[in-house]
């Protein structure tokens, strides 16, 4: 990786008297279970709204309200996120289209020789849907399909390499106006909310 990496290995050394020791080293990967059902707060619907006004010289438009709702706060790789988007545009500015994207933020933190953090961000997936005309409303339901392979969120467990995700919904307007934008933090795991996992039972031999 650009800023470092974490690796796990098993090392075995055969101590041979009066000869060179034999050494074997094997690397392996640790995969967390990441069951989103373990966190009840992720079962709650996530809803946010943004109210935006647009200025032109000394005039200010009416408000444009953007509201976004998703059913849960956590999703598994390969899952589809249902998104409800509501516009109430009382301004005199058209929202040309709506950009939806899943953003991933990765922070790399070292403690020695000093505490320092490097950050990376990337768009994992992005789609565009309709916007809204001036002085009108528009309610939409759309879906964002997550890639089948995603690095799980680990903000609860790790402070060295920390991965977090944000679902961003942005109304794209023209001219020099700033866009209304909503950011909803979500968690990515391996077991989706509502899925049942058979517990492992130990049977003595």
N, C-alpha and C positions, 0 to 999 in steps of 0.2 A: 504494500500500500504506500501511498505517497508520504504519509506521516508516521508509519510504523505498522505493526501487526501483532496479533496475539496467536500463539501456536501452542499446541499440547503434544507431548511425546512421552513415550515409555522407553527408558534406557536400561539395558541389562549389561552387566560387565562380569565376565567369567575370569576370576582371579586365578592365574596359573603360576605356581611358584617357579622361579628361575626362568620364566619365559614371558613373552609379550602377552598381555591380557587380551582376551577376545571381547569386543564391544559390539552390541547391536542396538540400534536406535530406530524406533518406528513412530511416525507421526499419526495422530488420529484427530477426528473432528468431534466436538461436543455439540449435540443438538438439544436445545431446551424443548420441553414439552409445550409450553406456551398455550395453555388452555384458557381461552378468553372467558369461559364460564366461571373461572375462579374469582373473577372480579365483578361483583354485582353492579357496580356503578357503570360498567360498560353496557349493560342491558338497557340503560335509559336512552330515550330519544334525544338527539342533539339538535337544538334550534337556536339560530342566531339571526339578528337583523341589523341592517345598516341603513341609516337615513342620510341621503346626500343632497346637497343643493349645489347649483352651478352658477358661477358668477361671470358676468360679462361687463367690463368696465365698472360702473357703479350700480349695476342692476343685479339682483339675485333672483334666481328662479324659485318656483315652488319645490317641495321636497320630492325626491325619488326614493321610495322605500324598497329595499331588497331583503327578502326573508328566505332562509335556507333551512330545511329540515331533513335529517337522516334518521333512520330508525334506531341505530345503535352507535355506540362509541368505539366499537372494535370489530375488525373483520379479518378473515383468513385470506391468505394468498389464493388467487383464483376465484374469489367470491365476487359477486356483483353488488355495488352499493346503490340502492335506490335513493334518488335525490329529488326532493320536492322544492321547486323554486317559485317564489311569488314576487311579482313586481306590482307596485302601486306607484305609477309615474305621474305625478302632478306637475312635473317640470315642463319646460318648453324644449327639452333636449331628448333626442332619440337615443336609446341604448341599442346599438347596432347588432350586437350579438352577446352571448354569454360564454365565457371561457371557464371550463372546469378542469382542474388538474390536481393530481396527487403529488405533493412535494415531499421529498425526503431530506432531512437534515442530519448530518453526521458530525459529531464533535469528537476530536481526538485530544485527550488531556494527559499531559505528563506532569510528574511531581518533582523529578530531578533532572538537571541540577536546579531547576526552578519550575514553579507552576506555570504552565503555558498551555493554551488551547488553540488548536487549528480547526477550522470549520469548513465543511463542504455542503453544498445543496444542489439538488438536481430535480428535474421534473420526471417522475416515473411514468405517468401516463397523462394524456391531455385530450379533451374533446371540446367541440363547440356546439352550442344549441342556440335557439332563437333569443332575441332581446325583447324590447318593448318600445312602441311608438310613444311620442310625447302625449301627455294627457290621457293615457289609457292604462289598463291593467293587463297583466298576463300571468297566468298560473300554468306551470309546466311540471311534468314528471319525466325524469330521464334516469339513465343508469350509467355508472362508470364501472367497467370491468377491470378488475385488478389482474396484473400478471400472475401466472401460475407459480412463479418463483420470485419471492420477495424476502429480503432480510427482515426478521422479526424486530419489532420495537423492543428495546431493552433498557429504557429509562428507569425502570424499577429495580434493575439488578446491577447495572454496570455504570461506572463513572469514567472508565478509561477510554473506551470506544462506545459512544452513546448514539443510538439511532432513534429518530423520532419522525413522525409523519403528520402532515397537515393537508386536509382537503380544502382547497381554495376555490371559491366561486367568485368570478369577477365580471361585472357588467362593462362591456367595452363601449365607450362613447367616443365621438369624434372631436375634432377641433383641439383645443388646448385644455379641455376639462380633465380633471382626475377621475379615475374610474371608481365606482362603488365596489367594495371588495370585502369578502367575508372569509375568515380563516377558522376552520374547525379542526382542532387536534383530534387525531384518531390513533388507535393502537392496531398494529398488525401482529397476528399470532398464527398458530398452526391449526388449532381446533376452533372452529367457528362457534359463535354463540348459538345455543340450541342443539348443537350436536352432542350425542351421548358417547362417552368413552368408557369402555368396559374396564373396570379396575383390574389391575394385575394381582392375582392371588398366588401366594407362595404355598406349595405343597411339599411338606417334608418327605425326603426319600427314606 
